[in-house]
């Protein structure tokens, strides 16, 4: 199993851009393996929500309501993938998680990082 660690700012001003990094470590892997690399979030009092993911093919899928503002990319040389979310509002305040999943038995999560959008 791989280990994942999110990093980024804990406070972002409204209308600014949020950028989070997920660093991957552990078992050797390549981005072309069977892993799907995903970003999810959970806002206070709300259910877990997926933001998007990178398929093993490299195709990126986004939540329909976030696709205009969200961008996910990967850097294979640095073993990380990145979430960028533009024009943030207080509604984007949440704990953000990255995840690497192949199947039910191979499913790794980061510990989550709290992001607050506030002036």
Buried (B, 14 or more C-beta within 10 A) or exposed (E): EBBBBBEBEEEBEEEBEBBBBBBBEEEEBEBEEEBBBBBBBBBEEEEEBBBBBBEBEEEBBBBEEBEEBBBBEBEEEEBBBBBBBEEBEEEBBBBBBBBBBBEEEBEBBBEBBEBEBEE
